[in-house]
Amino acid sequence: AGFIKSPLSQKRLTQDSVELYCEAIGNPIPEIQWWFEGNDPNETYAQLWDGARQDRVKINATYNLHSTSTISIANLTGDDSGMYECRASNDPDRNHLSKSPKVKWIRSQANVFVIERPEITTHVSESSGKVILSCNISAPHLAISGHKWIHKEKILEEDENSGAFTSYTIDGKMEEHSGIYECVYEANPQIRGEVNISVPPQVTAYKKSEHGNEGDTGVLTCKNPSFPAVTTWSWHKSGQGRLDNASGRYIIKSSGNKTELRILKLDIEQDTGDYFCNGTNSYGTGDATVNLRVRSRLAALWPFLGIVAEVLVLVTIIFIYEKRRKPDEVPDDDDGGSAPLKSNATNHKDKNVRQRNAN
């Protein structure tokens, strides 16, 4: 067996976590074990197992084309400082209780130094339309080579100062910039402090006005974009009071910074009106209003019925106009001159009759 990758020595602060990685190759595929020796002179190597140290130790191993193993230790304490050893062997007798393996375990070591975490004092203040965040690290502390301010994994500001104090200024009000901010001290290891801008819930409606058809399900939604998250949500209706799931027609689903009210089988008379969503956290309360309008199921047909009515009126006007126009017109005759000939002959006959009568 031979190592492809060996664990690396690291420095960490108390309460941090550490991860060591080891990779070995051989034929047959070797087994990997983790061992630890503390800094106490009387302490000897002891094998580490998954779930050790009150379940703070986690070991993940895979054996495919070669062996890989990762050990991670959470919530570090000073007692976690020491030598960590990755051992690998593919000797069939490697774990035999009485036989000594022909091939010794190969070993790769890494030191983990756990340093007491320095205390960081944080402060938030508001003045003249600005919010000022500050961090101050206690002495003694590690050598500092710079600072960073981070919010939502985005670097807001950084410098190369070596001071224990650092600050960051935000234009605006606290309600507009609530959240978790980090002040980072560039050192070995890196030191991080957390600054929270906490405000009462800034509740807003997803839509200030909602529409629904009679008989359908209405959905009203509110959210809280501020920090900290809402701990309790409630819904009220104007003139009706607080709503709850027990009524059967209302279904309220709330999770963290979002709440949703579903109204089953909307009724024009009963459900139209203003609804109020209220959110509460440890800093206060906030609410928003949603206006619900319920339409008749036939509402969608009104445009179509209006077009049909216009067409019927137009056809009626055309029909009446045609009926009045026809009696005033001379009908067309397909026989050409036959009608005038008949008329001349009749006139000639009438003339002869008048002459005879005169004689």
Salt bridges, closest charged atoms under 4 A:
ASP16 OD1 - ARG117 NH2 2.43
GLU23 OE2 - HIS66 NE2 2.54
GLU31 OE1 - ARG94 NE 2.64
ASP55 OD1 - LYS58 NZ 2.92
ASP80 OD1 - ARG53 NH1 2.86
ASP80 OD2 - ARG56 NH1 2.95
GLU85 OE1 - ARG87 NE 2.54
GLU85 OE1 - ARG107 NH1 3.65
ASP159 OD1 - HIS147 ND1 2.78
ASP171 OD1 - LYS130 NZ 2.42
GLU182 OE1 - ARG192 NH1 2.92
GLU186 OE2 - LYS148 NZ 3.47
ASP216 OD1 - ARG297 NH2 2.97
GLU260 OE1 - ARG262 NE 2.89
ASP271 OD2 - ARG249 NH2 2.59
GLU322 OE1 - ARG325 NH2 2.97
GLU329 OE2 - ARG325 NH1 2.29
